[in-house]
Structures are given as structure tokens and as C-alpha cells.
Amino acid sequence: MSGDTPESTTGTPDLPEASGPARAKDTPAVRDTLPVRAELRGKSPYGAPQLDVPVRLNTNENPYPLPEALVERIAERVREAARGLNRYPDRDAVALRTELAKYLTRTGGHPVAPENVWAANGSNEVIQQLLQTFGGPGRSAIGFEPSYSMHALIARGTGTDWISGPREPDFTIDLAAARRAIAEHRPDVVFLTTPNNPTGNALPASTVRALYDAAQAAKPSMVVLDEAYVEFSHGDSLLPLLDGRPHLVVSRTMSKAFGAAGLRLGYLAAHPAVVDAVQLVRLPYHLSAVTQATALAALEHTGTLLGYVEQLKAERDRLVAELRATGYEVTASDANFVQFGRFEDAHDAWRRILDRGVLVRDNGVPGWLRVTAGTPEENDAFLDAVREVKKELSA
Ligand SMILES: *Cc1c(COP(=O)(O)O)cnc(C)c1O
């Protein structure tokens, strides 16, 4: 299904990329001689186009740079860490996991201890470690698509068979259909993304409970709840579901709500036995001392950072209302982005919006595009552009 398409395949080869080194002329010829693993041959890497345009609302980043006081604090903590860079960092990142546990306890409605938490370089690495531990050759993982394309790509990279589970035309998950898919395929890992990317809708707790039970009935499998966007949700985190569910893992990131995509810090909460199991595959000293120091500084400023989240939630709700008022269809959003349509040709609409200086995302979901909530000014520019495109397309 389309959501599993690496987003680069819907990219724009005819447009200049803002970054990327020049390719040697013989690259295609040499590529054909490389003994690349069969399941990777001919595939495209993940990659949203990074184009140099005035308004970039395509990768769900936080539009607000870190506040100056936090920048200063990062500099302080990194300076301190620099004095010890001759030594390997704390392999178990205990100080950082302690602060992440406090953050989850304070905001997630569920007590979390440091031994329940594991951190890595982005939640993508968390997901990779989970698949290396619980997936792998001869095993399979399922996701309900369209959803986050990296789940499928990391599965492939770890030799895990990928199963594309169904979603309804309105992008909700039909419980009976999902249960049937789990019973039929008996996956070792089940991905549930809530709020879902790229569609924006959240899963009810009842669906997660039921699919956890369905997965355990098939075999003792792991259920990964990807809550990358949960801070933007109208509802609460599903962290309390960890209670009594030792095969459930909640994954989180500092890339979105914390406005720190460049930091590369993701984390999970789960039973301590899961955290122990993941240690079997993590590279020693995978989290640099600089990363740990920077993340600790950011966690000192959660109050300010979550203030930006409130502004972004209001802007997200404004985008939904204005898009509907303009005559677009919108998928209800609990994230910092909005899926809108429908277009006869989404890629053509994407291009028309880009022609007006606004970059949104074509995730390859037929008929739909996705826009990230930016600053009020960026959102105004986007809304002006889509109003014009609406007129153009109905002319
Ligand atoms: C952005 C995103 C992530 C975050 O990835 P990082 O590696 O932490 O930057 C994880 N899951 C989903 C669904 C996302 O959209």
C-alpha cells in the first residue's frame, strides 16, 4: 500500500535539492556490481525532498527554534561533557533515562522508572533495536497502512518480513479486519502508530487493548505503540496501558514536541525485561556524551517547550477549520500536521502549492497531501496557496 512507499519515490528528480553531494559518473555501473542483499536491491532510501523554498511544511518539524536560554544551557552542559570526551560516555545513559522517566511520569498519567526507559539516536534507532531484538530473518512485523513508512523500511533492513495490514477508507483501523490480519499472519511485532503519520488520527485505547490481546493469542509477540506525536493530541497518552502488558512498548521522540529533530533522541517505555533484551543488540556507547548532555539540557526546559506545543495545537486546529471552510476534506488530526484532499492528482496539487513557495508532503496516499503546522505566518502562506489552488482546480 502507498503509505509504505519510501517518500523519495514521490520526490522531484527535476528540482534542485538543497543538499546532497555530487555523484560520480560511474555510480550506476558500480552499483550494479555491488553484492547488495537481495531484499535491498532496487529499493529507494527514505528521503523527503529537502528543497530550498520560503515555507517548508513537509517533515513535521517544530517551526520554533530552541529558546536562547536553552541554547545557552546546552552550550554549558556540552562544554562540561567535552572535558570528559577522552572517555566513553555512560553506556547505560542512566542520568538521561532518569530524567525521561520523570518527564513521562509527570505527563503520561503513569509512573515510569528509569529501568522502564531506554534511549537511542532517534526513535528510528529505538525501532531498529526492537526489530533486531524481536524481529529478524524468519520473523515478521505488521503495520496498518498508510502509516509511518520507516516501520516497513527498518523491518526490511533487519531482515524482518513486512506485512501491510488494512485501514478503512477513512483511515481508521477496523478492529475485526485487524484481528483477522493478526490471526492469519501471526506477526512477531505489531506496530500501532497513534496519532498516525501521515493521516493524523489517533487510536482509541480500546483498539490498542483488543489488538494487544489478539497479538498475544496468536503468539507471544511484541506490540510497539509509536507515540511520536502524542504531545499534540487532544487526548491522553496510552502509557497507562503498560500496566499488566509486558509485551507492550511505547516509543517516543524529542524530534517533534521538543523541537529537537536535529538532536536525534528517541526513547521507549516498557517492562524492564524489554529494556534488558534490547541491550543485546545496542552498539556499545551508542549515545554520545554530547547527545546525552544536550538532551538533559532540553529536559530542563520542558515547560517552555511544551508551551510551543500548545501554540502549535491551536494552529493545527486552525488549519483544519480553514481547510474545511475552503472546501477541502480533512482527516481529524491529533498530530502537528494535517492530511487534506481530495485531489484527483495529489502530485499535481503538490506541485501547484510548491509553485507558490510552500512545500508540503506527498506521502503517496492517493488523493491526499500532508501539511505540517508551522508558525502562524507560514500557515497563512500555506492557506493562501491552497485557496488559490482550489480556485485553479475548480476553474
Ligand atoms: C517523526 C517520527 C518518528 C521520529 O523519528 P526520530 O528518529 O525520533 O526523529 C517516529 N515515528 C513516527 C511515526 C514519526 O512520524
The ligand as an SDF file (V2000), in Angstrom:
LIG
                    3D

 15 15  0  0  0  0  0  0  0  0999 V2000
    8.9230   11.5350   13.0800 C   0  0  0  0  0  0  0  0  0  0  0  0
    8.5080   10.1870   13.5200 C   0  0  0  0  0  0  0  0  0  0  0  0
    9.3290    9.4420   14.3630 C   0  0  0  0  0  0  0  0  0  0  0  0
   10.5590   10.0960   14.8910 C   0  0  0  0  0  0  0  0  0  0  0  0
   11.7210    9.6630   14.4350 O   0  0  0  0  0  0  0  0  0  0  0  0
   13.0560   10.1790   15.1240 P   0  0  0  0  0  0  0  0  0  0  0  0
   14.0090    9.1430   14.6890 O   0  0  0  0  0  0  0  0  0  0  0  0
   12.8380   10.1610   16.6090 O   0  0  0  0  0  0  0  0  0  0  0  0
   13.3230   11.5460   14.6120 O   0  0  0  0  0  0  0  0  0  0  0  0
    8.8960    8.2260   14.8180 C   0  0  0  0  0  0  0  0  0  0  0  0
    7.6970    7.7370   14.4650 N   0  0  0  0  0  0  0  0  0  0  0  0
    6.8620    8.4320   13.6760 C   0  0  0  0  0  0  0  0  0  0  0  0
    5.5180    7.9040   13.3790 C   0  0  0  0  0  0  0  0  0  0  0  0
    7.2580    9.6650   13.1620 C   0  0  0  0  0  0  0  0  0  0  0  0
    6.4590   10.3310   12.3290 O   0  0  0  0  0  0  0  0  0  0  0  0
  1  2  1  0
  2  3  1  0
  2 14  2  0
  3  4  1  0
  3 10  2  0
  4  5  1  0
  5  6  1  0
  6  7  2  0
  6  8  1  0
  6  9  1  0
 10 11  1  0
 11 12  2  0
 12 13  1  0
 12 14  1  0
 14 15  1  0
M  END
$$$$
